[in-house]
Amino acid sequence: MTAELNQQALKNAIKYFVAAAIAGSIALATDQVSFIWYPLLAVVMCMDETETRVIAASRGRMLGTVAAGVVGFVVHTVLQGWVALTVSLLILVPILRWCRWQAGLATGVVLLSMLFLVAEYSSLDWLYILNRTIDTLIGVLVAIAVSNLLWPINRLAEIYSLDLKLRQLLSKRLLNIQQLLFGTAAAPEAQVPLEGSRLIGQLSQLVNDELRSRPRGAATRKHWRQRCILWERVNHHSMQLLRLISWLPATFDGLEQGPWLNKLHQSLNTKLDVTELNSTNRRQLLKVASQTNISPLLLLAVEDELHRLISSIKSLQLASNAEISA
């Protein structure tokens, strides 16, 4: 995992360097760009791992620039210095929130600070605002171009790859749960929950990017938003079940009467008949508790968490029905 993070960090650093070099070269070669830090600042604030996030950040950057320019021009006609900056912020922030342009808030604050606190900006007119908007647009366009040209991410392929990794990881966990219930396995590994949460976080981020980019695309038709939520539930309930089982003072054999338990570790990879996955009879659990001197509340908690886990697996199986081989 560390090697993957280092490789991604190196790619991101190269993207930033290339985009900043291109934007700076354009600014130096163009007489209209008076202040080079405008396109460079746009590159820094807009560059991200995927083009969807770059476009979203770029939209916020442009909206914040335009809104701050208009507000700054109006306030500049009557006020200057810190007082003008304070009044401008009191006007800009409500406008951005009212228009739901919160993504442009950071850009607007930075731009207004430079407009009112840099001495060279004593004169401010509409032409000046237009030029600064064009300067920002240069950095935005460079960031979008570089993000699309250097290591573009095939989101659907990455989504299916993460989905496969989650199936493999959680199938091993389900096998561990099955063996623990039968008394044939050791305690679970401590690093497993962190890995599952990390994969689910990456999957959710990619799915959100894909849905934002193509609202009616394959991600919507394959119910990936719902599947992310269900993966999170399976991960949570399986970990809770592992913790509860680890508190059991002895192995109880009452669960072995449920034939579905032998198929628990296959439930994520095989198209099972969901009617076979029924939870244990609670009267049987109370009988087991009286025979083994195990707390009935603990056994009921294990049974309840197991029921929640199986329900989540059922729902995930239905949501990803086309992806599971028969």
C-alpha positions, 0 to 999 in steps of 0.5 A: 500500500505504501508503494502505491501511495508513493507512486500516486504522490509522485504522479501528482507532483509531476502533474503539478510541476508540468501544469505550473510550468506550462501556465507560467510559460504562457503567462510570461509569453503573453503581454496581457498577463500582468501578474503571473501568480494568478494562473499559477494559483489557479493551477495549485487550487484546481489540480487533482487526481481525476479530471472530474475533481479538476473540473469541479474545482475549476468551476468553483475557482472561476465563480469565486473569481468573477463574484469577487471581482464584481463585489470588489469593483463595487466596494472599491468605488467607495472604500479602500484598505482593511475596511473595504476588505471587511465589507467585501467579505460580508457581501461576498460570503452570503452571495456565494452561499445563497447561489450555492457556490461555496466551492468558490469561497476560498478563491474569492477571499484570496482575490479580495485580499490581494485586490484591497491589500496590494498597493499597486491595485489603486485603480480598479475597473471592469477591464482589470477584472476581465484581465484577471479572469482571463489570467485565472482561466489560463491556469484552469485550462492548463490544469484540465488539459494536464489532468486529462493527458497525464495518467488519466484514470479509467474510473469504471475499470478502477471501480471494478478492480476495487470491487473485486478486491473488496470481494476477496478481502471480505470473503476471507473475513467471512471465512474467518467468521465461519471458522470462528463460529465452528471453533476452527480458527484463530483470532482475526488480524488487526489490520483487516478493518483498516484495509476494508475501510480504505478500499471502500473510501476509494470506491466511494470517491471514484463512484461519486466522480463517475456519477458527477461526470456521467449522471446517466452512465454505467455507474447509475445503471449498475447501482454503484451508489447503492453498492458502495453503501452496502459494501460499507454495511457489510464491512461494518457488520462483519467487523462487529461480528468478529469482535462479538465472537472474540468475546465468546468464552467457548464455541457453541455448536447450535449454529451448525444446524444452519446449512447456510453457514457453510456457504457464508464465505461464498456468499459474496462471490457465488449467486446463492439462493437468498432464501437459504440464508436464514438466521438462527432460531433464537430459541435454539440460541437460548438453549445453547446459552443454558447448556454452555453457561454463555451469556444469552445477551452475548449470543443474541447480540451475535445472532442479531449482528449475523442477521444484519450481515446476512441482510446486507449481503442479500441486498448487495447480491441483488444490487450487483446481480449482473456482476456475480457469476452464476 
